[in-house]
Amino acid sequence: MKSKTLRVLATCAAGWLGTSAALAAVSADEAERLGKDLTPVGAIHAGNEDGSIPEWTGKANFPQDTIDMTRDELERLRTKEPEKLVAQFRGTMDEELLKPIFTITRENMAEHAALLTEGHKAMFTAYPTFKIPVYKSVRTAFFPDKIYAETKLNATRATLEGTDSVKGAVLGFPFPIPQNGAEVIWNHKLKFRGSAAKRYNNQAIVQPNGSYVITKIIEDVKFKYANLEEQDNRSSKIIAFYLSTTVAPPRVAGQLTLVHETADQASGGRAAWLFSPGLGRVNRAPDVGYDNPAVGTDNEQYNDQIDMFNGALDRFNWKLLGRREMYIPYNAYEINSPLVTYDDILTPNHANPAYTRFEKHRVWVVEANLKPGTRHNFAKRVFYIDEDSWSIAVIDNYDGRGELWKVQEGHLLTAPFVPTTTGIPEFIYDLQSKRYFATTLANEDEVTDFDITYEDRHFEPANLNRLARRR
């Protein structure tokens, strides 16, 4: 297994070159490794040498009745039997897996420095109350069989022109054996998250003293690329539709945001529209990408930090640094429990460590540096992407002076009934203002509806006025 791992790492070295031209897909021989020594999405199937990272088990971590649960059943459990809902998410995890092995603190972080991100080291330095409870690792991520089949085909047919034009990819992860950093980020952007969803997103800016106000947003999403219900979307230039409605607080209630996201952002990128109750009309949004502040976040979240990272890659040079073993937030079932309140989670300076769970996993490490002559408030970003799900778990963001500024965490969780693995909740820690931003909180709200379906016309700009009149 050592020699195979070295071959993978050697492949990563090719990614240190640029991404200015279209890169060829991998060979058929390389693609045959998927589902063998590599998992169906490209992770190393085996565990590590000392056993602290186990072999990938994925779907086997969950009983079939959990995988088959409908949204109505989940919502019933949330309101009637919340303890059972948490148990359903944990799957087959026994008592041993529910207790931390050890906890990293400011006092002992030097012993674990090799497995910590620079951002987490900075959190220990800034906040004496910050802790990382480390649990035994469980590799729970899995996806539908159709995603696996198309991912294997994508390995030999998908290419990336520059950093923002994906060609030849269908339905699955486009680059399961990535050749450069931009391909890794596209795997995150195009991962399967269900065909559509209605999500009840609660977010807050938490002040240094722990005070906060919840902003409630309802989000309608339809994925045109990774969509199992409409597999005739190969010619669609749209990869996702997104429509959000701000419900609270009253000063921003009624605002609608509509986004059409494309897989060829080099030739126009996303299109967006806004409805403001104060203006009473729909306007084309000039730019809802890059480092423009997301609505209602008081500059603590940029548009391209939503879902950890989204949007165009063209302002950065992307370097693939290979795989590393790291402590990342994973199997985040306790922090998502309906038995836990926002007051429990949102403590001063950082999320309450009593509800976080970190595990040792292999991650792809990607460094993005701002291109000369372009503008962004971040001059450098370092991404840590879970190899089993292509979900971004942690990002270290640096300012123009080269100082670490904002640390992002996506607390990864496998939703077996979709199935997908994604970051819920997400936190952005601002080391300069000492505030932090929490988003995708759902403990006190309805379960995300992954059974919903939408017609494309629901996401037409002309529909915004109709929706505004109904709300």
C-alpha positions in Angstrom: 0.0 0.0 0.0 3.0 2.3 0.6 4.0 2.2 -3.0 0.5 3.0 -4.2 0.2 5.9 -1.8 3.5 7.3 -3.0 2.2 7.1 -6.6 -0.8 9.2 -5.6 1.4 11.7 -3.9 3.7 11.8 -6.9 0.6 12.6 -9.0 -0.1 15.5 -6.7 3.3 17.0 -7.5 2.2 17.5 -11.1 -0.4 19.9 -9.7 2.4 22.3 -8.6 2.5 23.4 -12.2 -0.1 25.9 -13.4 -3.6 25.4 -14.6 -3.5 27.8 -17.5 -4.1 25.2 -20.2 -6.6 22.3 -20.4 -5.2 19.3 -18.7 -5.8 15.8 -20.0 -7.9 13.4 -18.0 -6.1 10.5 -16.3 -5.4 7.2 -18.0 -7.8 4.3 -18.1 -5.3 2.3 -16.0 -5.4 5.0 -13.3 -9.2 5.2 -13.4 -9.4 1.4 -12.8 -8.0 2.0 -9.3 -11.4 3.6 -8.4 -13.3 1.1 -6.4 -10.2 -0.9 -5.6 -7.2 0.6 -3.8 -9.0 3.9 -4.1 -12.6 4.4 -3.0 -15.2 5.1 -5.8 -14.6 8.8 -5.3 -10.8 8.7 -5.2 -9.8 8.4 -1.5 -7.3 5.9 -0.3 -9.4 2.9 0.7 -7.0 1.5 3.3 -6.3 3.0 6.7 -3.0 4.4 7.8 -0.1 2.5 9.2 -0.8 2.9 12.9 -4.6 2.3 12.6 -5.6 5.8 13.8 -7.3 6.3 10.4 -9.4 3.2 9.6 -10.2 1.8 6.2 -13.2 3.4 4.5 -16.5 1.8 5.3 -19.0 4.4 4.2 -22.5 3.0 3.7 -21.8 0.1 6.1 -21.8 2.6 9.0 -25.6 2.9 8.8 -28.5 0.5 9.0 -30.7 0.3 5.9 -33.8 1.8 7.7 -31.8 4.9 8.4 -30.7 5.2 4.8 -34.3 4.8 3.7 -35.8 7.4 6.0 -38.0 10.1 4.5 -37.9 13.8 5.4 -41.4 13.4 7.1 -40.0 10.6 9.3 -37.0 12.7 10.2 -39.2 15.7 11.1 -41.4 13.6 13.2 -38.4 12.3 15.1 -37.1 15.8 15.6 -40.3 17.0 17.2 -41.4 13.8 19.0 -38.3 11.7 19.6 -35.1 13.8 19.3 -32.9 11.3 21.1 -33.8 8.7 18.5 -33.1 11.1 15.6 -29.5 11.7 17.0 -29.1 7.9 17.3 -30.2 7.5 13.6 -27.5 9.9 12.5 -24.8 8.2 14.5 -25.6 4.9 12.8 -23.6 2.0 14.2 -21.3 4.1 16.4 -21.0 2.4 19.8 -20.2 3.9 23.2 -16.5 3.8 22.6 -16.9 6.1 19.6 -18.9 8.6 21.5 -16.2 9.4 24.0 -13.2 11.6 23.2 -9.8 9.9 23.2 -8.1 13.1 24.4 -8.6 16.8 24.2 -6.1 19.3 22.7 -5.7 22.6 24.6 -3.4 25.5 24.5 -1.2 23.8 27.1 -0.6 20.6 25.0 -1.1 21.8 21.4 2.7 21.6 20.7 2.4 17.8 21.1 -0.1 17.7 18.3 1.2 20.6 16.1 1.9 18.4 13.1 -1.8 17.4 12.8 -3.2 20.9 13.4 -3.9 23.6 10.8 -2.2 27.0 11.3 -5.7 28.4 11.9 -6.3 26.1 14.8 -2.9 26.9 16.3 -3.9 30.5 16.1 -7.2 29.8 17.8 -5.4 28.2 20.7 -3.1 31.2 21.0 -6.0 33.7 20.8 -8.5 32.0 23.1 -7.5 30.0 26.2 -10.9 28.4 26.3 -10.6 26.9 22.8 -10.3 23.1 22.8 -10.3 20.3 20.2 -11.8 17.1 21.5 -10.4 14.2 19.4 -12.5 11.1 18.9 -11.8 7.8 17.2 -12.1 8.2 13.5 -15.0 6.8 11.5 -15.1 7.1 7.7 -18.8 7.5 7.1 -19.0 9.3 3.8 -20.8 7.7 1.0 -22.8 8.6 -2.2 -25.3 7.0 -4.5 -24.1 4.2 -6.8 -24.9 6.3 -9.9 -22.5 9.0 -8.6 -19.8 6.4 -8.3 -20.4 5.1 -11.8 -20.2 8.5 -13.4 -17.3 9.5 -11.3 -15.2 6.7 -12.7 -16.2 7.7 -16.3 -15.4 11.3 -15.5 -11.8 10.3 -14.5 -11.0 9.7 -18.2 -13.3 12.2 -19.9 -13.4 15.4 -17.7 -11.0 18.3 -18.2 -10.5 21.7 -16.7 -9.6 24.6 -19.0 -7.8 27.3 -16.9 -9.4 27.4 -13.5 -13.1 27.9 -14.3 -14.2 25.9 -17.3 -15.1 22.2 -16.6 -15.5 20.1 -19.8 -16.8 16.6 -20.3 -18.0 15.9 -16.7 -21.4 14.3 -16.0 -23.2 13.9 -12.7 -20.3 12.6 -10.6 -17.2 14.1 -9.1 -15.3 15.5 -12.1 -11.7 14.8 -11.0 -11.5 11.8 -8.6 -7.7 11.6 -9.2 -6.9 15.3 -9.3 -3.9 16.7 -11.1 -4.0 20.2 -9.6 -5.5 22.3 -6.9 -8.3 23.8 -8.9 -9.6 20.4 -9.8 -9.8 19.5 -6.1 -11.9 22.7 -5.4 -14.2 21.8 -8.3 -14.8 18.4 -6.7 -16.1 20.2 -3.7 -18.3 22.6 -5.8 -19.9 19.8 -7.9 -20.3 17.1 -5.2 -23.7 15.4 -4.9 -25.8 17.0 -2.1 -29.2 15.6 -3.2 -31.0 16.7 -6.3 -32.8 19.5 -4.6 -33.3 20.9 -1.1 -35.3 23.3 1.0 -33.0 24.3 3.9 -33.8 26.3 7.0 -30.6 28.2 7.6 -30.1 30.1 10.9 -27.0 32.3 11.2 -25.5 34.7 13.7 -22.7 37.1 14.3 -21.4 36.3 17.7 -19.9 39.2 19.6 -16.8 38.8 21.9 -19.1 38.8 24.9 -21.2 36.0 23.4 -24.3 38.1 22.4 -25.9 37.4 19.0 -29.1 37.9 16.9 -30.3 35.1 14.8 -30.9 35.7 11.1 -33.3 33.2 9.6 -33.1 32.3 5.9 -35.1 29.8 3.9 -33.1 28.5 0.9 -34.5 26.7 -2.1 -31.8 24.9 -4.2 -32.0 22.8 -7.3 -28.8 21.1 -8.5 -28.7 20.8 -12.2 -25.3 19.1 -12.5 -25.4 16.4 -9.7 -29.1 15.7 -10.1 -30.4 12.1 -10.0 -33.9 13.1 -11.0 -33.0 14.8 -14.2 -30.1 13.0 -15.8 -30.7 14.6 -19.2 -28.9 17.8 -18.0 -25.6 17.2 -19.8 -26.1 20.2 -22.1 -27.2 22.5 -19.3 -24.8 25.4 -18.6 -26.4 25.8 -15.2 -25.0 23.7 -12.4 -27.3 25.0 -9.7 -30.2 27.3 -9.0 -30.4 29.0 -5.6 -33.2 31.2 -4.1 -33.1 32.5 -0.6 -35.7 34.3 1.4 -34.7 36.2 4.5 -37.4 35.7 7.2 -35.9 37.5 10.3 -34.9 39.8 11.8 -37.6 42.3 10.7 -35.2 44.9 9.4 -34.1 42.6 6.6 -37.2 40.3 6.3 -38.6 39.8 2.8 -35.3 40.2 0.9 -35.0 37.6 -1.9 -31.8 36.5 -3.6 -31.7 34.4 -6.8 -28.5 32.9 -8.2 -27.9 30.9 -11.4 -24.5 29.1 -11.1 -22.6 27.9 -14.2 -19.9 25.4 -14.8 -18.1 27.7 -17.2 -17.4 30.7 -15.0 -14.7 31.9 -17.4 -17.3 33.0 -19.8 -19.7 35.0 -17.6 -20.0 33.0 -14.4 -23.0 33.4 -12.2 -26.0 35.6 -12.7 -27.9 37.0 -9.7 -30.9 39.0 -8.9 -32.1 40.7 -5.7 -35.6 41.8 -4.5 -35.5 44.4 -1.8 -38.8 45.1 0.1 -37.6 48.7 0.5 -37.3 49.3 -3.2 -40.2 47.0 -4.1 -38.6 45.7 -7.3 -36.2 43.1 -8.7 -32.7 44.3 -9.7 -29.9 42.5 -11.4 -27.1 42.1 -8.8 -23.9 43.5 -10.2 -21.7 41.1 -8.3 -22.5 38.5 -5.7 -19.1 36.8 -5.9 -15.6 37.0 -4.6 -15.1 39.2 -1.5 -18.4 41.1 -1.6 -20.0 40.7 1.8 -22.9 38.2 1.9 -26.2 39.8 2.9 -26.7 40.3 6.7 -23.2 39.2 7.7 -21.6 42.6 8.5 -18.5 41.7 6.4 -17.9 38.5 8.4 -18.7 36.3 5.4 -17.9 37.0 1.8 -20.0 35.6 -1.0 -17.3 33.2 -2.0 -17.1 31.8 1.6 -20.7 30.5 1.4 -20.6 26.6 1.6 -16.9 27.1 2.6 -16.0 28.1 -0.9 -18.0 28.7 -4.1 -17.9 30.8 -7.2 -15.0 31.7 -9.6 -11.4 30.6 -9.0 -9.8 33.0 -11.5 -8.3 35.5 -9.1 -6.0 33.0 -7.4 -3.2 30.6 -8.4 -4.0 27.1 -7.0 -1.3 24.8 -5.8 -1.9 21.2 -4.8 0.3 20.3 -1.8 -0.9 16.7 -1.6 -2.5 14.7 1.1 -1.9 15.0 4.9 -3.2 13.5 8.0 -5.0 16.2 10.0 -7.5 16.7 12.8 -10.7 18.1 11.3 -14.3 18.4 12.5 -16.1 15.2 11.5 -19.2 13.2 12.3 -20.7 16.4 13.8 -23.9 14.9 15.1 -23.9 16.3 18.7 -23.6 19.9 17.5 -26.5 19.3 15.2 -28.7 17.7 17.8 -32.2 19.1 18.3 -31.5 18.6 22.0 -28.9 21.4 21.8 -29.9 25.1 21.6 -28.1 28.0 19.9 -27.4 29.4 23.3 -25.6 26.1 24.1 -23.4 26.3 21.0 -22.7 30.0 20.5 -20.4 30.8 23.4 -18.0 33.8 23.5 -15.0 33.7 21.1 -15.8 30.3 19.6 -18.3 27.5 19.4 -18.7 25.5 22.6 -16.1 22.6 22.5 -18.5 20.5 24.5 -20.4 19.9 21.3 -17.7 19.7 18.7 -16.0 16.5 17.5 -12.7 16.2 15.7 -11.2 13.1 14.1 -8.0 12.3 12.3 -8.6 12.0 8.6 -6.6 12.4 5.4 -7.2 15.6 3.6 -6.1 17.2 0.4 -4.3 20.4 1.0 -4.6 23.2 -1.5 -3.0 26.6 -1.3 -4.5 29.6 -3.2 -2.4 32.7 -3.7 -3.9 36.0 -5.1 -2.7 36.6 -8.7 -0.7 39.8 -9.3 -3.0 42.6 -10.6 -6.2 41.1 -9.2 -8.1 42.1 -6.1 -9.4 40.2 -3.1 -9.4 40.8 0.6 -7.7 37.5 1.1 -4.1 37.3 -0.3 -3.7 33.6 0.5 -6.0 30.8 1.5 -5.1 27.2 2.5 -7.9 24.6 2.1 -8.1 21.3 3.9 -10.5 19.0 2.0 -11.7 15.6 3.3 -10.5 12.9 0.9 -13.6 10.7 1.4 -16.2 13.4 0.5 -14.4 16.2 -1.3 -16.0 18.5 1.4 -13.9 21.4 2.6 -13.4 21.0 6.3 -11.1 23.9 7.3 -9.7 27.0 5.5 -7.0 29.4 6.8 -7.5 32.9 5.2 -4.6 35.4 5.2 -4.8 39.2 4.7 -2.7 41.3 2.4 0.0 41.6 5.1 0.4 37.9 5.2 -1.2 37.6 8.6 -3.7 34.9 9.4 -7.1 36.6 9.6 -10.1 34.3 9.3 -10.4 30.6 10.1 -13.3 28.7 8.6 -14.6 25.4 9.8 -17.2 23.1 8.2 -18.3 20.5 10.7 -18.7 17.5 8.4 -21.7 15.2 8.8 -23.0 12.4 6.7 -26.7 12.5 6.0 -27.3 8.8 5.0 -30.8 9.4 3.7 -29.5 11.7 0.9 -26.7 10.4 0.9 -24.0 13.0 1.1 -21.5 14.5 3.5 -21.4 18.2 4.0 -20.5 20.9 6.6 -23.2 21.7 9.1 -22.8 24.1 10.8 -20.0 26.4 9.5 -18.1 28.9 11.5 -15.8 31.8 10.4 -13.6 33.0 13.2 -12.3 36.6 12.8 -9.0 36.8 14.7 -8.9 40.6 14.2 -12.4 41.6 15.3 -12.7 38.7 17.8 -16.2 38.1 16.5 -17.3 34.9 14.7 -20.0 34.1 12.2 -22.1 30.9 12.5 -24.2 29.7 9.7 -26.3 26.6 8.6 -27.5 26.2 12.2 -30.6 24.0 12.3 -31.0 22.8 15.9 -34.1 24.8 16.6 -35.6 24.6 13.1 -37.1 22.1 10.7 -35.1 19.3 9.1 -33.8 20.2 5.6 -36.2 18.8 3.0 -34.2 16.7 0.5 -37.4 15.1 -0.9 -38.7 18.3 -2.4 -38.7 18.9 -6.2 -38.7 22.2 -8.1 -39.5 23.1 -11.7 -36.8 25.3 -13.3 -39.4 28.1 -13.6 -39.4 28.5 -9.8 -35.9 30.1 -10.3 -36.8 32.5 -13.1 -36.2 36.2 -12.2 -39.8 37.0 -13.2 -40.9 34.7 -10.3 -39.3 36.9 -7.7 -42.1 39.5 -7.8 -44.7 36.8 -7.5 -42.9 35.3 -4.5 -42.5 38.7 -2.9 -46.3 39.3 -3.1 -47.1 36.0 -1.5 -44.8 36.5 1.5 
